[in-house]
Amino acid sequence: MTDAPDTPPARRNASSSLRRALGILMYLAEDRGHPHGVTLTDLADGLGMSKSTVLRLVAPLRDVRLVDQDPDSGRYRLGPQNALLGQAYLERRDTRQITSPVLHRLSADSGETVHLVTFDPPEIVYIDKVESTQPVRMHSRIGNRQPAYCTATGKVFLAHSPDDVVDKVIAAGMPARTPATITTPERLREELALIRRRGYAVDDVENEQDIRCVAAPVHDHTGEVTTAVSVSGPAARVTRDRVPELGALIVAATGAITESIGGVVPEREEPA
């Protein structure tokens, strides 16, 4: 009996050509040293190909507008069809499906309730929840809203929002919900600066009596905060001593989510 034949040469060649053509796209996407496009020589040297090979591979990419060539300089750059592909990818993501395994793992690791939250200034909105298995649980529900200024997730969003958004939340009012609630603009801004340096936020029994929460942001491909994740529980279990441990767990979890959606985590502010 003879062995099954290897992959036909034509198929191997086609696969190799496809990989090299994709390499051209990635080079154009990642090469920040040439914001106005790259020359044929740049592409050939950067990818280790001959100019003739680059010309052959780039031709079909130009045909479908994945690559454009400037008619005057002859430089190559990404074409508009890449924006269409990127937008289609972003629109078809199911955020809850992507985050669910991470949220369940975070709840198991922390032993507490985990929330996935979005921002609708001046409030946050719960869009997913993994309930703790502990006897005492949170009474939050998906779709519920809470003020941004006194919740850990809300402060995460505010810490990464433009000044006008923070001003809007402050203007909506900051009444005390517990004796620990931050109620002055100055104190809130100090807290937001601390969150940017530390990487996570804490609701230190500020929104509900005897409930403490820790939260961190999820970033999209532009570095913007799209959602936030929190761990919440009774203050007797989520003690102040546990906050750094929970902060590290949440930052790792939101980092994993950010990576899975192709997001970018901006560098933290340096301590003053």
C-alpha positions as CSV (number, residue, x, y, z in Angstrom):
1,M,0.0,0.0,0.0
2,T,1.3,3.4,-0.9
3,D,1.1,6.5,1.3
4,A,-1.5,9.1,0.6
5,P,0.0,11.8,-1.7
6,D,1.2,15.0,-0.1
7,T,-0.7,18.3,-0.7
8,P,-0.5,19.1,-4.4
9,P,2.1,21.7,-5.3
10,A,-0.5,24.1,-6.7
11,R,-2.4,24.1,-3.4
12,R,0.8,24.6,-1.4
13,N,1.8,27.5,-3.7
14,A,-1.6,29.1,-3.3
15,S,-1.5,28.8,0.5
16,S,2.0,30.3,0.6
17,S,0.9,33.1,-1.7
18,L,-2.1,33.8,0.6
19,R,0.1,34.0,3.7
20,R,2.5,36.4,2.0
21,A,-0.4,38.5,0.7
22,L,-1.8,38.7,4.2
23,G,1.7,39.6,5.3
24,I,1.5,42.7,3.1
25,L,-1.7,43.8,4.7
26,M,-0.3,43.3,8.2
27,Y,2.9,45.2,7.3
28,L,0.8,48.1,6.0
29,A,-1.3,48.0,9.2
30,E,1.5,47.8,11.6
31,D,4.2,50.0,10.0
32,R,3.8,53.3,11.9
33,G,7.0,54.7,10.5
34,H,5.4,55.5,7.2
35,P,2.1,57.3,7.9
36,H,1.7,58.3,4.2
37,G,2.3,54.8,2.8
38,V,5.2,52.7,1.8
39,T,7.2,52.3,-1.4
40,L,7.6,49.1,-3.4
41,T,11.2,49.0,-2.1
42,D,9.9,49.4,1.5
43,L,7.6,46.4,1.1
44,A,10.1,44.2,-0.6
45,D,12.8,44.9,2.0
46,G,10.5,44.8,5.0
47,L,8.9,41.5,4.0
48,G,12.0,39.8,2.5
49,M,10.4,39.4,-0.9
50,S,11.5,40.4,-4.4
51,K,9.8,43.4,-6.0
52,S,8.3,41.2,-8.6
53,T,6.7,39.0,-6.0
54,V,5.3,42.0,-4.1
55,L,3.8,43.4,-7.4
56,R,2.2,40.0,-8.1
57,L,0.7,39.6,-4.6
58,V,-0.4,43.2,-4.2
59,A,-2.4,43.3,-7.5
60,P,-5.5,41.4,-6.3
61,L,-5.4,43.3,-3.0
62,R,-5.6,46.5,-5.1
63,D,-8.4,45.1,-7.2
64,V,-10.6,44.7,-4.1
65,R,-9.4,47.9,-2.4
66,L,-7.7,46.2,0.5
67,V,-4.6,48.1,-0.7
68,D,-4.5,51.5,-2.4
69,Q,-1.7,53.0,-4.3
70,D,-1.2,56.8,-4.5
71,P,-1.2,57.8,-8.2
72,D,1.4,60.5,-7.6
73,S,3.9,59.0,-5.2
74,G,3.3,55.3,-6.0
75,R,3.2,54.6,-2.3
76,Y,1.0,51.8,-1.0
77,R,-1.4,52.0,2.0
78,L,-4.4,50.2,3.4
79,G,-7.5,50.6,1.3
80,P,-11.1,51.5,2.5
81,Q,-12.3,47.9,2.4
82,N,-10.4,47.2,5.6
83,A,-12.7,49.7,7.4
84,L,-15.7,47.7,6.1
85,L,-14.3,44.4,7.4
86,G,-13.4,46.0,10.8
87,Q,-16.8,47.5,11.2
88,A,-18.5,44.2,10.3
89,Y,-16.4,42.4,12.9
90,L,-17.2,45.0,15.6
91,E,-20.9,45.0,14.9
92,R,-21.2,41.2,15.0
93,R,-19.5,40.6,18.3
94,D,-21.7,39.4,21.1
95,T,-20.2,41.0,24.1
96,R,-21.9,38.8,26.6
97,Q,-20.9,35.6,24.8
98,I,-17.3,36.8,24.7
99,T,-17.1,37.8,28.3
100,S,-19.1,35.0,29.9
101,P,-16.3,32.5,30.5
102,V,-14.1,35.2,32.0
103,L,-16.9,36.4,34.3
104,H,-17.7,32.9,35.5
105,R,-14.0,32.3,36.2
106,L,-13.7,35.6,38.1
107,S,-16.8,34.8,40.2
108,A,-15.3,31.4,41.0
109,D,-11.9,32.8,41.9
110,S,-13.3,35.7,44.0
111,G,-16.3,33.8,45.5
112,E,-18.4,36.9,44.9
113,T,-21.0,38.3,42.4
114,V,-19.6,39.6,39.2
115,H,-21.3,42.3,37.0
116,L,-20.7,43.4,33.4
117,V,-21.7,47.0,33.0
118,T,-22.1,49.7,30.3
119,F,-22.3,53.4,30.6
120,D,-25.3,55.7,29.9
121,P,-24.3,59.0,31.6
122,P,-25.1,59.8,34.3
123,E,-25.8,56.2,35.1
124,I,-24.4,52.7,34.6
125,V,-26.5,49.8,33.3
126,Y,-26.0,46.1,34.3
127,I,-25.9,44.0,31.1
128,D,-24.7,40.7,32.6
129,K,-24.3,39.1,36.0
130,V,-22.8,35.9,37.5
131,E,-24.3,35.3,40.9
132,S,-22.1,34.3,43.9
133,T,-22.7,30.9,45.4
134,Q,-22.3,32.4,48.9
135,P,-25.4,32.4,51.2
136,V,-25.7,36.2,51.1
137,R,-26.1,37.5,47.5
138,M,-26.6,40.8,45.6
139,H,-30.1,41.9,44.7
140,S,-29.0,43.6,41.4
141,R,-30.7,42.6,38.1
142,I,-29.7,42.8,34.5
143,G,-31.1,46.1,33.1
144,N,-31.0,47.9,36.4
145,R,-29.4,51.3,36.6
146,Q,-27.3,53.0,39.3
147,P,-25.6,56.4,39.6
148,A,-22.1,56.5,38.1
149,Y,-20.5,58.8,40.7
150,C,-20.9,56.4,43.6
151,T,-20.4,53.0,42.0
152,A,-17.1,51.3,41.3
153,T,-18.0,50.6,37.6
154,G,-19.3,54.2,37.2
155,K,-16.1,55.7,38.6
156,V,-14.2,53.5,36.2
157,F,-16.0,55.0,33.2
158,L,-15.7,58.5,34.6
159,A,-12.0,58.1,35.2
160,H,-11.6,57.5,31.5
161,S,-14.2,60.0,30.2
162,P,-13.7,63.5,28.8
163,D,-14.1,66.4,31.2
164,D,-17.5,67.3,29.8
165,V,-18.9,63.9,30.6
166,V,-17.7,64.1,34.2
167,D,-19.2,67.6,34.4
168,K,-22.5,66.2,33.1
169,V,-22.6,63.6,35.9
170,I,-21.6,66.1,38.5
171,A,-24.3,68.5,37.3
172,A,-26.9,65.8,37.6
173,G,-26.3,65.8,41.3
174,M,-24.3,63.8,43.8
175,P,-26.6,63.2,46.8
176,A,-25.3,61.0,49.6
177,R,-26.6,57.4,49.4
178,T,-24.7,56.2,52.4
179,P,-22.5,58.1,55.0
180,A,-19.4,57.1,52.8
181,T,-20.7,58.6,49.5
182,I,-18.4,61.1,47.8
183,T,-20.6,64.2,47.3
184,T,-18.2,67.0,46.2
185,P,-16.7,67.5,42.7
186,E,-13.2,68.1,44.1
187,R,-13.2,64.8,46.0
188,L,-14.6,62.9,43.0
189,R,-12.0,64.2,40.7
190,E,-9.3,63.2,43.1
191,E,-10.8,59.7,43.2
192,L,-10.8,59.5,39.4
193,A,-7.1,60.4,39.2
194,L,-6.4,57.7,41.7
195,I,-8.3,55.1,39.6
196,R,-6.3,56.0,36.5
197,R,-3.0,55.5,38.4
198,R,-4.1,52.3,40.2
199,G,-6.0,50.6,37.3
200,Y,-9.2,49.8,39.3
201,A,-11.9,51.5,41.2
202,V,-13.5,50.9,44.6
203,D,-17.0,51.6,45.8
204,D,-16.2,51.6,49.5
205,V,-19.8,51.2,50.8
206,E,-20.7,54.4,48.9
207,N,-23.8,53.2,47.0
208,E,-25.4,50.6,49.2
209,Q,-25.0,50.1,52.9
210,D,-22.7,47.2,53.7
211,I,-21.9,46.5,50.1
212,R,-18.3,46.9,48.7
213,C,-17.4,46.7,45.1
214,V,-14.1,46.7,43.0
215,A,-14.1,47.3,39.3
216,A,-11.8,47.6,36.3
217,P,-12.3,48.7,32.6
218,V,-12.5,46.8,29.3
219,H,-10.9,48.8,26.4
220,D,-11.7,48.6,22.7
221,H,-9.3,48.8,19.8
222,T,-9.1,52.6,20.2
223,G,-8.3,52.4,23.9
224,E,-11.7,53.6,24.8
225,V,-13.6,52.0,27.8
226,T,-16.6,50.1,26.4
227,T,-17.6,48.1,29.4
228,A,-16.5,47.6,33.0
229,V,-16.5,44.5,35.2
230,S,-17.0,44.5,39.0
231,V,-16.8,42.1,41.9
232,S,-19.4,42.9,44.6
233,G,-20.3,41.5,48.0
234,P,-21.1,42.2,51.6
235,A,-18.5,44.4,53.3
236,A,-17.9,41.6,55.8
237,R,-16.6,39.4,53.0
238,V,-15.3,42.0,50.6
239,T,-13.1,43.6,53.3
240,R,-10.7,46.5,52.7
241,D,-7.9,44.0,53.2
242,R,-9.2,42.0,50.2
243,V,-9.4,45.0,47.9
244,P,-5.8,44.8,46.4
245,E,-6.3,41.0,45.8
246,L,-9.6,41.5,44.1
247,G,-8.3,44.5,42.2
248,A,-5.5,42.3,40.7
249,L,-8.0,39.6,39.8
250,I,-10.3,42.0,38.1
251,V,-7.5,43.8,36.2
252,A,-6.3,40.4,34.9
253,A,-9.9,39.5,33.9
254,T,-10.6,42.7,32.1
255,G,-7.2,42.5,30.4
256,A,-8.1,39.1,29.1
257,I,-11.4,40.4,27.7
258,T,-9.7,43.5,26.2
259,E,-7.2,41.2,24.5
260,S,-9.9,38.9,23.2
261,I,-11.7,41.7,21.4
262,G,-8.5,43.2,20.0
263,G,-8.5,46.1,22.5
264,V,-5.7,48.3,23.6
265,V,-4.9,49.1,27.2
266,P,-3.5,52.7,27.5
267,E,-0.5,53.3,29.8
268,R,-1.5,54.2,33.3
269,E,-0.8,57.7,34.7
270,E,2.3,58.0,36.7
271,P,1.8,58.9,40.4
272,A,2.2,62.6,41.0
